Each structure stands twice: as C-alpha cells, then as structure tokens.
Amino acid sequence: MTDVPSLRGAEVGRRIGVGLMYGLWKPRVLGSWRVPAAGPVILAVNHAHNIDGPMVMGVSPRPTHFLIKKEAFVGPLDPFLTGIGQVKVDRHSTDRTAIARALGVLERGGVLGIFPEGTRGEGDFASIRAGLAYFAVRSGAPIVPVAVLGSSDRPGRLIKALPPLRSRVDVVFGDPFDAGDGSGRRTRKALDEATARIQKQLTAHLENARRLTGR
C-alpha cells in the first residue's frame, strides 16, 4: 500500500507558505472562492518562477499537495517537503509510486497541485504534458486553472533568484472544469482530446488573468 501524503503536513505547509509569501511579497489573490470547498480538486498552475508553487500553497484556501520533481528533494529539503505532504516525482520515467500517491490524494478528496508544463519556462501553458489529463480523467476531479503573474518580471536586488521583496505577485484562480468528455474513457485518444481541452481552457484563463491584472 502506497503512503498517501499527509493532509496534516500539507496544512502545516500552507501555514508556512502564508507566513513566508505574505511576509516577503505582496500577493494579490483573485477568485480563490472558485476552488470547491470540499472534494477532490486539481490546481493547474503555470510555472515561470521557483516561488510559484510555494505562493499557491500559501494563498490557496485549501492545503495543497504538489507534484514536485525529485531533483528538488535534496539534503534537508527531502524530509521537509515530504513532511509537508508534497509528492516527489521522477519526470524521466513512469513513476508509479508518485502516480499512486497523487491518485491517493484525490481519492481522499484532497487538492493536488500540478505544473502542467512539466518544467519552469515562460509560464504561458504553451506545452501541456499528458499527466494532467490522466489524473483528471482517472479521478474525475475538476481542474481549477491558476495563473501566477509577476513572479518572474524582474530579479530582486538582494537575491537575484527571487522577485524583489515586497513586490506584488498576482494569483488568479479560474472556474473549475472537467477535462474528460463524461464517458470515463482512458484510451490514448481520450487523453489526447482531454489534453487539448485542458490547454484551451488554461490558455483562455491566462489571457483573462492578464486582462484582469493588467500584467
């Protein structure tokens, strides 16, 4: 039996995120009420900067378990990230343990955070990996698109790897939607169609978020 990441740990992670994100930057959160208050949910987050994950953890109304590349689990960060309920994933193979843990989060009615682009980039949802469609179709969980804007605009003066301290970062939550076609099919064709559906929704959300925030 695969261990399901700790919900209590994710709540601790959320509290740490609240303290750090609101202490170091000025998050402006729009639409967090769109996240369903109960039941399984997938947060699909664009990824332009390393703080995007911790930022969403800190501002999300519910504790979130993110799929995080195994390369981040180094030294003391390994037990810390595991302790706060995050899921280590090997992006270069079919990581059955990570898949089972992520599905376990959703089966328990929890919130799974995914960077659908797979890696940090422009943060524009230009390339969506099939993993998001698999989790959404397999679990039946709705997807809530999340746009983080402003984290990668310019480097900080003190620490170049971070956005300027006390700068504003916008986090915009979109309306939940179902990735599947309602048939429950998990064939390659069904997942490809779901991925195309997801990309269209996420891209539209990002455009809307940019209009809303003026970014």
Backbone hydrogen bonds in HBPLUS format (Angstrom, degrees):
<---DONOR---> <-ACCEPTOR-->    atom                        ^
c    i                          cat <-CA-CA->   ^        H-A-AA   ^      H-
h    n   atom  resd res      DA  || num        DHA   H-A  angle D-A-AA Bond
n    s   type  num  typ     dist DA aas  dist angle  dist       angle   num
A0010-ALA N   A0006-SER O   3.02 MM   4  6.31 150.6  2.11 138.9 146.4     1
A0011-GLU N   A0007-LEU O   2.97 MM   4  6.30 146.4  2.09 146.7 155.8     2
A0012-VAL N   A0008-ARG O   3.00 MM   4  6.37 151.5  2.08 146.8 154.5     3
A0013-GLY N   A0009-GLY O   2.85 MM   4  6.19 156.8  1.90 148.0 155.1     4
A0014-ARG N   A0010-ALA O   2.84 MM   4  6.09 145.3  1.96 139.9 149.4     5
A0015-ARG N   A0011-GLU O   3.04 MM   4  6.34 154.2  2.10 144.7 150.7     6
A0016-ILE N   A0012-VAL O   2.93 MM   4  6.28 156.9  1.99 153.0 159.7     7
A0017-GLY N   A0013-GLY O   2.84 MM   4  6.02 157.3  1.89 145.3 152.3     8
A0018-VAL N   A0014-ARG O   2.83 MM   4  6.12 152.9  1.91 148.1 155.1     9
A0019-GLY N   A0015-ARG O   3.11 MM   4  6.37 168.5  2.13 148.4 150.3    10
A0020-LEU N   A0016-ILE O   2.91 MM   4  6.16 168.1  1.93 156.9 160.2    11
A0021-MET N   A0017-GLY O   2.80 MM   4  5.70 164.2  1.83 151.8 156.6    12
A0022-TYR N   A0018-VAL O   3.07 MM   4  5.86 161.4  2.11 143.3 149.3    13
A0023-GLY N   A0019-GLY O   2.97 MM   4  5.63 128.7  2.24 126.4 140.0    14
A0024-LEU N   A0020-LEU O   2.85 MM   4  5.89 152.1  1.93 151.8 156.7    15
A0025-TRP N   A0021-MET O   2.93 MM   4  5.62 155.9  1.99 138.7 146.5    16
A0166-ARG N   A0024-LEU O   2.57 MM 142  5.59 162.7  1.59 152.8 155.3    17
A0026-LYS N   A0167-SER O   2.96 MM 141  5.80 159.6  2.00 148.0 143.3    18
A0169-VAL N   A0026-LYS O   3.31 MM 143  6.14 153.1  2.39 114.0 119.6    19
A0028-ARG N   A0169-VAL O   2.84 MM 141  6.16 153.3  1.91 149.2 152.5    20
A0171-VAL N   A0028-ARG O   2.92 MM 143  6.20 163.6  1.95 154.6 155.7    21
A0030-LEU N   A0171-VAL O   2.89 MM 141  6.26 166.4  1.91 160.9 164.0    22
A0173-PHE N   A0030-LEU O   2.86 MM 143  6.21 168.8  1.87 168.8 168.7    23
A0034-ARG N   A0031-GLY O   2.87 MM   3  5.57 165.4  1.89 122.1 127.1    24
A0035-VAL N   A0032-SER O   3.18 MM   3  5.81 165.4  2.21 115.6 119.8    25
A0041-VAL N   A0110-GLY O   3.16 MM  69  6.57 153.0  2.24 148.3 150.1    26
A0112-LEU N   A0041-VAL O   2.93 MM  71  6.36 163.1  1.96 162.2 164.2    27
A0042-ILE N   A0142-PRO O   2.97 MM 100  6.26 157.5  2.02 161.5 165.0    28
A0144-VAL N   A0042-ILE O   2.77 MM 102  6.11 165.2  1.79 164.5 168.0    29
A0043-LEU N   A0112-LEU O   2.82 MM  69  6.17 156.6  1.88 148.7 156.8    30
A0114-ILE N   A0043-LEU O   2.87 MM  71  6.15 168.0  1.89 174.6 172.8    31
A0044-ALA N   A0144-VAL O   3.04 MM 100  6.15 159.2  2.09 138.3 144.8    32
A0146-VAL N   A0044-ALA O   2.84 MM 102  5.79 156.1  1.89 156.8 149.5    33
A0045-VAL N   A0114-ILE O   2.92 MM  69  6.19 164.6  1.95 162.3 166.8    34
A0046-ASN N   A0146-VAL O   3.29 MM 100  6.79 152.0  2.37 165.1 171.4    35
A0121-GLY N   A0047-HIS O   2.97 MM  74  6.33 168.7  1.98 164.3 163.2    36
A0052-ASP N   A0049-HIS O   3.09 MM   3  5.62 165.3  2.11 117.8 122.5    37
A0055-MET N   A0051-ILE O   2.82 MM   4  5.83 153.2  1.89 154.3 162.9    38
A0056-VAL N   A0052-ASP O   3.03 MM   4  6.25 160.6  2.07 147.9 151.9    39
A0057-MET N   A0053-GLY O   2.93 MM   4  6.22 161.2  1.96 156.6 162.8    40
A0058-GLY N   A0054-PRO O   2.95 MM   4  6.10 148.8  2.05 142.3 150.1    41
A0059-VAL N   A0055-MET O   3.03 MM   4  6.29 140.7  2.19 146.5 157.0    42
A0060-SER N   A0056-VAL O   2.85 MM   4  5.58 140.3  2.01 150.3 155.9    43
A0065-HIS N   A0111-VAL O   2.94 MM  46  6.19 169.0  1.96 155.1 158.3    44
A0113-GLY N   A0065-HIS O   2.76 MM  48  5.69 166.9  1.77 129.7 133.7    45
A0087-VAL N   A0066-PHE O   2.89 MM  21  5.98 172.2  1.90 161.7 162.5    46
A0067-LEU N   A0113-GLY O   2.98 MM  46  6.31 152.9  2.05 168.7 167.4    47
A0068-ILE N   A0087-VAL O   2.81 MM  19  5.92 173.3  1.81 164.6 165.7    48
A0089-VAL N   A0068-ILE O   2.92 MM  21  5.88 148.0  2.02 151.3 151.3    49
A0072-ALA N   A0069-LYS O   3.04 MM   3  5.91 163.5  2.06 123.6 128.1    50
A0070-LYS N   A0089-VAL O   2.86 MM  19  5.24 138.6  2.03 148.6 142.5    51
A0073-PHE N   A0070-LYS O   2.96 MM   3  5.36 151.6  2.04 110.8 119.6    52
A0077-LEU N   A0074-VAL O   2.99 MM   3  5.46 138.7  2.16 145.9 141.0    53
A0078-ASP N   A0075-GLY O   3.17 MM   3  5.91 154.7  2.23 118.9 124.4    54
A0080-PHE N   A0076-PRO O   3.36 MM   4  6.44 154.7  2.43 142.6 149.8    55
A0081-LEU N   A0077-LEU O   2.80 MM   4  5.79 174.1  1.81 151.9 153.9    56
A0082-THR N   A0078-ASP O   3.07 MM   4  6.18 163.9  2.10 152.6 157.7    57
A0083-GLY N   A0079-PRO O   2.83 MM   4  5.75 149.4  1.92 134.4 143.8    58
A0084-ILE N   A0080-PHE O   3.00 MM   4  6.33 137.5  2.18 146.4 157.2    59
A0086-GLN N   A0081-LEU O   2.99 MM   5  5.49 160.5  2.03 160.9 157.0    60
A0085-GLY N   A0082-THR O   3.05 MM   3  5.27 148.6  2.15 114.0 114.0    61
A0099-ILE N   A0095-ASP O   2.98 MM   4  6.27 159.1  2.03 153.1 159.9    62
A0100-ALA N   A0096-ARG O   2.91 MM   4  6.05 163.0  1.94 146.3 150.7    63
A0101-ARG N   A0097-THR O   2.94 MM   4  6.18 157.0  1.99 148.4 155.0    64
A0102-ALA N   A0098-ALA O   2.87 MM   4  6.04 161.8  1.90 150.7 155.7    65
A0103-LEU N   A0099-ILE O   2.90 MM   4  6.11 164.4  1.92 153.2 157.5    66
A0104-GLY N   A0100-ALA O   2.87 MM   4  5.97 143.1  2.01 137.7 148.7    67
A0105-VAL N   A0101-ARG O   3.01 MM   4  6.37 146.2  2.13 146.0 153.6    68
A0106-LEU N   A0102-ALA O   3.26 MM   4  6.66 157.4  2.32 146.0 150.8    69
A0107-GLU N   A0103-LEU O   2.78 MM   4  6.02 158.2  1.83 152.0 158.9    70
A0108-ARG N   A0104-GLY O   3.02 MM   4  6.10 141.7  2.17 140.1 149.3    71
A0110-GLY N   A0105-VAL O   2.79 MM   5  5.11 154.4  1.85 153.2 151.3    72
A0109-GLY N   A0106-LEU O   2.89 MM   3  4.98 155.4  1.95 104.2 112.0    73
A0118-GLY N   A0115-PHE O   2.89 MM   3  5.63 162.7  1.92 123.7 129.6    74
A0129-ARG N   A0116-PRO O   2.87 MM  13  5.70 174.6  1.87 161.1 160.7    75
A0134-TYR N   A0130-ALA O   3.07 MM   4  6.38 158.7  2.11 155.8 162.4    76
A0135-PHE N   A0131-GLY O   3.06 MM   4  6.37 167.4  2.08 158.3 159.1    77
A0136-ALA N   A0132-LEU O   3.00 MM   4  6.17 161.5  2.03 151.3 157.0    78
A0137-VAL N   A0133-ALA O   2.84 MM   4  5.89 171.2  1.84 156.6 159.1    79
A0138-ARG N   A0134-TYR O   2.84 MM   4  5.77 161.8  1.88 150.2 156.5    80
A0139-SER N   A0135-PHE O   3.01 MM   4  5.86 155.7  2.07 137.4 144.0    81
A0140-GLY N   A0136-ALA O   2.79 MM   4  5.45 139.2  1.96 135.8 147.1    82
A0143-ILE N   A0177-PHE O   2.79 MM  34  5.38 170.8  1.80 158.9 158.2    83
A0177-PHE N   A0143-ILE O   2.91 MM  34  5.38 146.8  2.02 138.7 148.6    84
A0174-GLY N   A0145-PRO O   2.79 MM  29  5.12 152.5  1.86 162.0 162.6    85
A0147-ALA N   A0172-VAL O   2.93 MM  25  5.13 163.9  1.96 144.1 148.3    86
A0172-VAL N   A0147-ALA O   2.87 MM  25  5.13 164.3  1.89 147.6 152.2    87
A0149-LEU N   A0170-ASP O   2.80 MM  21  5.07 166.7  1.82 151.7 156.5    88
A0170-ASP N   A0149-LEU O   2.84 MM  21  5.07 155.2  1.90 161.4 161.5    89
A0156-GLY N   A0162-LEU O   2.75 MM   6  5.61 137.2  1.93 172.4 166.7    90
A0162-LEU N   A0159-ILE O   3.04 MM   3  5.69 166.9  2.05 122.3 126.5    91
A0167-SER N   A0164-PRO O   3.06 MM   3  5.51 146.6  2.17 137.4 135.0    92
A0191-LEU N   A0187-THR O   2.92 MM   4  6.22 158.1  1.97 155.8 161.8    93
A0192-ASP N   A0188-ARG O   2.85 MM   4  6.07 153.7  1.92 148.5 156.2    94
A0193-GLU N   A0189-LYS O   2.92 MM   4  6.17 158.1  1.97 149.2 155.0    95
A0194-ALA N   A0190-ALA O   2.90 MM   4  6.11 151.1  1.98 140.7 149.3    96
A0195-THR N   A0191-LEU O   2.82 MM   4  6.03 153.7  1.89 146.3 153.3    97
A0196-ALA N   A0192-ASP O   3.03 MM   4  6.32 156.8  2.08 146.5 152.0    98
A0197-ARG N   A0193-GLU O   2.98 MM   4  6.22 153.8  2.05 144.6 152.1    99
A0198-ILE N   A0194-ALA O   2.82 MM   4  6.06 157.8  1.87 150.5 156.7   100
A0199-GLN N   A0195-THR O   2.89 MM   4  6.13 165.0  1.92 151.8 155.4   101
A0200-LYS N   A0196-ALA O   3.12 MM   4  6.29 160.1  2.16 145.7 150.4   102
A0201-GLN N   A0197-ARG O   3.11 MM   4  6.38 162.2  2.14 148.8 153.4   103
A0202-LEU N   A0198-ILE O   2.82 MM   4  6.05 167.2  1.84 163.1 166.6   104
A0203-THR N   A0199-GLN O   2.93 MM   4  5.96 162.8  1.96 148.3 153.3   105
A0204-ALA N   A0200-LYS O   3.05 MM   4  6.17 159.5  2.09 143.9 149.8   106
A0205-HIS N   A0201-GLN O   2.93 MM   4  6.15 153.0  2.01 144.6 152.5   107
A0206-LEU N   A0202-LEU O   2.94 MM   4  6.19 157.3  1.99 148.1 153.9   108
A0207-GLU N   A0203-THR O   3.04 MM   4  6.34 160.2  2.08 150.2 154.9   109
A0208-ASN N   A0204-ALA O   3.00 MM   4  6.21 158.8  2.04 147.1 153.1   110
A0209-ALA N   A0205-HIS O   2.77 MM   4  6.01 155.6  1.82 151.6 158.9   111
A0210-ARG N   A0206-LEU O   2.93 MM   4  6.18 152.6  2.01 147.7 154.5   112
A0211-ARG N   A0207-GLU O   3.06 MM   4  6.34 152.6  2.13 144.0 151.4   113
A0212-LEU N   A0208-ASN O   2.88 MM   4  6.15 163.6  1.91 152.6 157.1   114
A0213-THR N   A0209-ALA O   3.01 MM   4  6.12 154.6  2.07 146.0 151.8   115
A0214-GLY N   A0210-ARG O   2.80 MM   4  5.52 129.5  2.06 138.1 149.4   116
